[in-house]
Amino acid sequence: MNTIIVEDDPIFRDMLLDMLPKASISTKIKAVCPTIRQAKEALHTHKPQLLLLDVVLPDGKGIDLLNELDDNGNFETIFVTSYDKYAIDAIKKNATDYLLKPIKLEDLNIALEKVQKRIEDFNKLSKVDELSNHVDKLDKENMQEQKIMINTNDGAIFIRVKDIIKLESESNYTIFYLENNKKIIASKTLSVFEEILEGLNFMRIHRSYVVNLTKILNIENNANSYYTKLSDGSQVEISRRKKKDFFDKVTRNGHK
């Protein structure tokens, strides 16, 4: 598992470097970075699977780094820190685990096993047959037979939920992409429609897009980022922050 360590304290850095070879999950250290600036460069260069990240660094906080990378990169994060007050923020950023210094090998093993499970699960979902099985289950729930009203500059119209492929944010407007290459511009923000559609097998997988989960054909990995390919042939990136939630929602019907 390709790994980057972001830690400015040489004592804890050496402890991690000593402990990782003894862990139950094998890791390959690609870079050790004492600052956020160096971490950004290492992430771009090495595209790791795992980031072991301190919370407080000389040039900022680890949370700030994740804020900048919300929609980019395909890595899991384990926070390793002396501070417990940032745990809630870490959870919001979809961190795999939050370990308090000095860490124990047992706790590190548990965290690494969680990372490996996430990676294995998502790779399994990337297989077309596996994904199709779950998408078919979502489609059979028949949750998209109703219509919703959309306000446009030309007045209100009604569209069938099942005809929506994806929605795209465009400033204070939302673009609806429909079957048969139809497109409608609605005079409300994407967040408004996200709330309306989230219980109907739709999900916001990127800050700019909400997709109809029943329209997903496959998942592709390109340049270490994941994309959904939809029924109209378009692709939408699954942001790093949304990856686990996406997997959980698509596979809630029984995949373990």
C-alpha positions in Angstrom: 0.0 0.0 0.0 1.8 3.2 -1.2 1.9 5.6 1.7 2.9 9.2 2.5 3.7 10.3 6.0 3.0 14.0 6.8 4.6 14.7 10.3 6.9 17.5 11.4 8.0 16.0 14.8 11.1 13.9 14.2 10.4 11.7 17.2 6.9 10.6 16.1 8.1 10.4 12.5 10.7 7.9 13.5 8.2 6.0 15.6 5.9 5.6 12.6 8.8 4.6 10.4 9.8 2.0 12.9 6.3 0.7 13.5 5.0 0.4 10.0 7.2 -2.5 8.9 5.8 -4.4 12.0 2.2 -3.8 11.1 -0.2 -6.5 9.8 -0.8 -4.6 6.5 2.2 -4.0 4.3 3.0 -0.4 3.4 5.5 1.2 1.1 6.6 4.7 2.2 6.9 6.9 -0.9 7.6 10.2 0.9 8.0 11.7 4.4 6.9 15.3 4.6 7.2 17.8 7.4 5.0 20.5 5.9 1.7 20.8 4.0 3.6 22.3 1.0 5.8 19.3 0.7 2.8 17.0 1.2 1.0 18.6 -1.8 4.0 18.0 -4.0 4.3 14.4 -2.8 0.6 13.7 -3.3 0.9 15.0 -6.9 4.0 13.0 -7.6 3.3 9.7 -5.9 -0.5 9.5 -5.9 -0.6 7.3 -2.8 -3.3 5.0 -1.5 -2.8 6.2 2.1 -1.9 9.5 3.8 -0.8 9.3 7.5 -1.4 12.9 8.4 -0.6 15.0 11.5 -3.2 17.6 12.4 -1.0 20.6 13.3 2.0 21.3 11.0 4.3 24.3 10.7 2.5 25.8 7.7 -1.1 25.0 8.6 -3.4 22.2 9.7 -3.9 18.8 8.1 -7.6 19.5 7.8 -6.7 22.5 5.5 -4.9 20.1 3.2 -7.9 17.9 2.9 -10.1 20.9 2.3 -8.0 21.8 -0.7 -8.2 18.3 -2.0 -12.0 17.6 -1.4 -12.6 16.7 -5.1 -9.2 15.5 -6.0 -7.0 12.5 -5.3 -8.0 8.9 -4.5 -6.3 8.2 -1.1 -7.4 7.2 2.4 -6.4 9.3 5.4 -5.4 8.2 8.9 -4.8 11.1 11.2 -2.0 10.7 13.7 -2.1 13.5 16.3 -1.7 14.7 19.8 -5.0 16.6 19.7 -8.4 15.0 20.0 -10.4 18.2 19.4 -10.2 17.8 15.6 -11.8 14.3 15.5 -15.2 15.6 14.4 -13.6 17.5 11.5 -11.7 14.4 10.5 -14.9 12.4 10.4 -16.5 15.0 8.2 -13.6 14.7 5.8 -14.2 10.9 5.6 -10.9 10.0 7.4 -10.5 6.3 7.9 -9.3 6.6 11.4 -8.0 9.1 14.0 -5.1 7.9 16.2 -3.8 9.8 19.2 -0.1 9.9 19.9 1.7 7.9 21.2 0.0 5.3 19.0 0.0 1.6 19.7 0.8 -1.1 17.1 -2.6 -2.7 17.8 -4.4 0.6 17.0 -2.3 1.1 13.9 -3.1 -2.4 12.7 -6.9 -1.8 13.1 -6.7 1.5 11.2 -4.6 -0.1 8.3 -7.1 -2.9 8.1 -9.9 -0.4 7.7 -8.0 1.2 4.9 -7.4 -2.1 3.1 -11.1 -3.0 3.4 -12.2 0.3 1.9 -9.8 -0.1 -1.0 -10.9 -3.7 -1.6 -14.5 -2.9 -1.4 -14.3 0.0 -3.9 -12.2 -2.0 -6.3 -14.8 -4.7 -6.2 -17.5 -2.1 -7.0 -15.4 -1.1 -10.0 -16.1 -4.4 -11.6 -19.0 -4.0 -14.0 -20.9 -7.2 -13.0 -20.7 -6.3 -9.3 -21.9 -2.7 -10.0 -24.6 -3.8 -12.4 -26.1 -6.1 -9.7 -26.4 -3.2 -7.2 -27.7 -0.7 -9.8 -30.4 -3.2 -10.9 -31.5 -3.5 -7.2 -31.8 0.2 -6.9 -33.8 0.4 -10.2 -36.2 -2.3 -9.0 -37.1 -0.2 -6.0 -39.3 1.9 -8.3 -38.6 5.1 -6.4 -38.5 7.3 -9.5 -41.9 7.0 -11.0 -43.1 10.4 -9.7 -42.7 13.8 -11.3 -41.1 16.9 -9.9 -41.8 20.5 -10.7 -38.9 22.7 -12.1 -39.1 26.5 -12.3 -37.4 27.8 -15.5 -37.1 31.2 -17.1 -40.0 30.1 -19.3 -42.2 29.0 -16.4 -42.8 25.8 -14.4 -42.6 22.4 -16.0 -42.9 18.8 -14.7 -40.4 16.1 -15.5 -40.3 12.4 -14.6 -37.6 11.6 -12.0 -36.7 8.5 -13.9 -35.8 10.6 -17.0 -33.1 12.5 -15.1 -29.5 11.3 -15.7 -27.6 14.0 -13.8 -27.7 17.6 -12.5 -25.0 20.1 -12.8 -24.4 23.3 -10.7 -24.1 26.5 -12.8 -23.8 29.4 -10.4 -27.3 30.0 -9.0 -28.9 27.7 -11.6 -29.0 23.9 -12.1 -28.7 22.1 -15.5 -30.8 19.0 -15.8 -29.5 16.4 -18.2 -32.4 14.1 -19.3 -32.9 11.1 -21.5 -32.9 11.6 -25.3 -30.2 14.3 -25.0 -32.6 16.8 -23.5 -31.4 19.6 -21.2 -33.3 22.0 -18.9 -32.0 24.9 -16.9 -33.7 25.4 -13.6 -33.7 28.7 -11.7 -32.6 27.1 -8.3 -29.3 25.9 -6.9 -28.1 22.4 -7.0 -28.5 22.1 -3.2 -32.2 22.6 -3.5 -32.6 19.7 -5.9 -30.1 17.5 -4.0 -32.5 17.7 -1.0 -35.5 16.8 -3.1 -33.9 13.9 -4.9 -31.5 12.4 -2.3 -34.2 9.9 -1.1 -34.9 8.8 -4.7 -31.6 7.1 -5.4 -29.8 10.3 -6.4 -26.5 11.4 -4.8 -24.2 14.3 -4.9 -20.8 12.7 -5.8 -19.0 15.9 -6.6 -19.5 19.5 -5.5 -20.8 20.3 -9.0 -22.9 17.2 -9.7 -25.8 15.1 -8.5 -26.2 11.8 -10.4 -29.0 9.3 -10.8 -27.5 6.1 -9.3 -29.7 3.9 -11.5 -28.1 5.5 -14.6 -24.6 4.4 -13.8 -23.0 2.0 -16.3 -19.6 1.6 -14.8 -16.8 3.1 -12.7 -13.5 4.0 -14.2 -10.1 4.7 -12.7 -8.3 7.4 -14.6 -5.1 9.1 -13.3 -5.8 7.8 -9.8 -9.3 9.4 -9.7 -12.6 7.5 -10.0 -15.3 8.4 -12.5 -18.9 7.2 -13.0 -19.9 6.6 -16.6 -23.6 7.4 -17.1 -26.2 6.1 -19.5 -25.7 9.2 -21.8 -22.0 8.4 -22.2 -20.9 11.2 -19.9 -18.5 10.9 -17.0 -18.6 12.4 -13.6 -15.8 12.3 -11.1 -16.4 10.8 -7.7 -14.8 13.3 -5.3 -12.4 11.8 -2.7 -14.6 13.0 0.1 -17.7 11.4 -1.3 -16.2 8.0 -2.3 -17.1 6.1 0.9 -20.7 7.6 1.0 -21.1 6.7 -2.6 -20.1 3.1 -2.1 -22.3 2.8 1.0 -25.3 4.1 -0.8 -25.0 2.0 -3.9 -24.3 -1.2 -2.0 -26.7 -0.8 0.9 -28.8 -3.7 -0.4 -26.6 -6.3 1.0 -23.0 -6.0 -0.2 -20.5 -6.5 2.7 
